[in-house]
Amino acid sequence: MSPLLRRANAKKKPGERVVTLIGKPGCHLCDDARTVIEQVCIDTGASWEEKDITQDEALHRAYWEQIPVVLVDGEQHTFWRVDAGRLRRALGAA
């Protein structure tokens, strides 16, 4: 991420941030990630969305070995396991 974009994102309030969960149906790690993301977003006011790699070939090619993948404002934050504290800090809420 460029320094300018990083600075712009750092100035955003948690409620202006978007968390994206990239996963697939039947993935137990995705279920775990969803639970953490939902709670952190409720607590911080951030919005979140979910994308299914089985419905998007580009996402499948990019992330199939890493799911679940979590993006914050379109930039990869983590994969496989989601740490609630780290996600809160990324959202500027910790």
Helices and strands as residue ranges (DSSP letters): H 3-10, G 14-16, E 18-23, H 28-44, E 47-52, G 53-55, H 57-63, E 69-72, E 75-79, H 84-90
